[in-house]
Structure formats: C-alpha cells, structure tokens
Amino acid sequence: MKRKLRMGMIGGGKDAFIGAIHRIAANMDGLIELSCGALSIHPEIATLSGEMLFLPKDRTYFSYEEMLKAESQLPADKRIDFVTIVTPNFAHFAPAMMALDLGFHVVIEKPMTFSLEEAKQLREKVKLTGKHLCLTHTYSGYPMVKQARALIKAQALGKIRKVWVEYPQGWLSKLSEREGNAQAAWRTDPKKSGKSGAMGDIGTHAAHLAEYVSGLKITHLCADLNVMVEGRALDDDGNVLLKFDNGATGVLMASQVAAGEENALKIRIYGEKGGIEWAQQEPNTLLLKWLDAPTQILRAGSNYGQVLSSFATHNCRTPGGHPEGYLEAFGNIYRNFAQTLIAEMNGEQPTAEMLDFPSVDEGVRGMAFIDSVVASAHATEKWTPYTV
C-alpha cells in the first residue's frame, strides 16, 4: 500500500457535530482521506458541504444510493475503500447493507441500527461478504480503558465480582427538542431514534464499556426507565441492575437530565484482590485499588517499562503529561480499523492490537441491550433474560 485509504461519508454535512468528529479522527494518522460524500439529504446543504470540504463536484452526491452505485463503478484506483455512516439511527441500516453488498467496508455510528432485527440482518451480511464493520464506541479507544481490560484479562484483580458504570449528562434537562436544538430533536423522536432515548443513546455506551473492560457478558437485567421532562416521548433517565456470565453483579445508570453534568462517564470494577476506576473526564488516569496495598495511579504515556500493556501503548500518541482525550480515542478506533484494512490489502495478518475495535457483534449486543432494557422496564417480573 503506497496510498491512503479512500473514505466516503454518508451524512455529516455542514453544522453536523458527529460528522466533523469522524473526519478529524479519520484524518489524524494520515492513513485515510475523504474522497466523496452524500453529506445531506438537502441538495443545497450537500453541495455547500462538499465545497467546504474541497470535494470534487462529481463526487459530491445527493443520496447514498447515488454515491454507492457511482463509486462501485469507478476503477479500483479511484473508488472508495470504505463508507462512514453518521446519519441518525433510523438511516443506518439501508446504506450499510448496500455498501457491504457493493464490496465496501463500513464504519458506523452507534447504536448500529434502528432495531435488533436489523442488527442481526447486518451481522449476517457482514459474515456473507467478509467485509469489516467498525462501530464507533469511542470510549473503548482510550489507552487506559485498554489497560484496565488487559489487567482484568490477566487476572490481576482475581475473579470479578462487581461492575459499576454510570453515564450522567445534563443537556436534556429542559425540553430542548422544542427549542430548536436539532441534536435533541432527532434523539428524542421515536421515529428516528428508536424505542429508547437516553438508554439507547448513552446507555449503550455504558453497557459496551462494562462488557469490554470486564471481559464478561451481561446475561440478565432489571431496568427502570423514566421520562423526567414532561412532554418528552422517550426515556431521558434510567437505572439497570445487571448479572454477568461469571456470576458478577452490576449497576448501570444513564441519565441526560443530571443538570450540571457534562459527559461524566465512569466505570468501576471490583474483583477478589482489588478494583479499577476510570473516568472519561480524566481519561489519562487509571486507579488501581488494592485490598492489601495502597492505591496505585497509572497514567497514559508514562514510561513504566512493562507495566502498561501493548494494547495501551499502541493507542498512546504522546509522552506522559500531554493530555489525550475524546478526539484521540476516536482516532484510535479509526487507526486500528485502517491498519487492519491495510494489512489485509498487503496480504498480511493484522495484529491483535490492530483488530481491537468494536465490530458488528458489539452492535448486535447493543441493540439487544436496548430491547432487553425496554422489555424489563415494562415487565412485571424482576429479571429479564438478555438475549441476542
């Protein structure tokens, strides 16, 4: 490979928050270039967005169907290698299926689809085509999250007994969807977001983080969903009790009406010998709390010899004391995905560190989590099986 990977983007046009984040992340390591886009369903916005991003006019498209068909017919040295889908939830499935059918790899925002059935169909399509699907669960891209996962996998904490994960935000403490906030409008609309609001939007992040770091799978849950802001159509607050496949128990809280909070995702996991604690708003720090020794503080980028795992160091970009945050974590997911594609194009086997990005399987589990939480919230029995 003596060129960059070529990316096409669906959604993410002018003033779209997450589209810009994806472009920054994809561009961070010089492995990827944006080659085309269907950036908006509104032709004038699509055109303006393409101009702002310096895309050729003939590769600024007005629909994903037009883009995917046209790109698939270009010669191999021109066409895109993969598609990034950054539309609202209801518009994920169709372009992803079409992209895979036409031979393109896919990067997609979470939740992966609108429904669990769509997610299962997408998983089958990925298996059938042999293409990669990368799901952007951003928080798994942080180096110290990967360090926590490596420690637990190495049995440093002993058998895991307890998982606490919380994700409080405050941005929906008012009825912002009726005050011109476009991000709030689609996220609280059941026709665009799906059957859950806060639990679908950020609860899925918390559930993925719990499983990713602990290495365990949720088997049962007991959920309480609430609409705290009068007039809202979907839940904006929720609490979930969890049971894991090794017998551990857990608590998950997700709320978008925690007034005054920004993006305060935090996870704590405890085993027989000690526990770990990591917070997204202080992402370079991992606390190790021991039963019979003082608390340890590990920092991303620090020179500890063999203390940090290869998965942590692979995803560190700067020396210790140089803060790395959300954009770098997002960039790590894109870099690992890109390195995987490049290795395979070169006829090489990607390393385990390269392959460390969320896939279609995590996407299916995320949709199953939403279904199970909603079912549990309406059930009369305490525990609801978590089925995939």
ABEGO torsion letter per residue (X at the ends): XABBBBBBBBEGBBGBAAAAAAAAAAAAAGABBBABBBABABAAAAAAAAAAAGBBAAABBABAAAAAAAAAABBAAABBABBBBABBAAAAAAAAAAAAAAGBBBBBBOBABABAAAAAAAAAAAAAAGBBBBBBBAAAABAAAAAAAAAAAAGAAEBBABBBBBBBBAAAABBAAAAGBAAAAAAABAAAAEABBAAAAAAAAAAAAAAAAAGBBBABBBBBBBBABBGBABBABBBBBBBBAAGBBBBBBBBAABBGBBBBBBBBBBBAAEBBBBBAABAABBBBBBAABBBBBBBBGBBAEAABBAAAAAABABBBGBBBBAAAAAAAAAAAAAAAAAAAAAGBBBBAAAABBBBAAAAAAAAAAAAAAAAAAABABABBBBBX
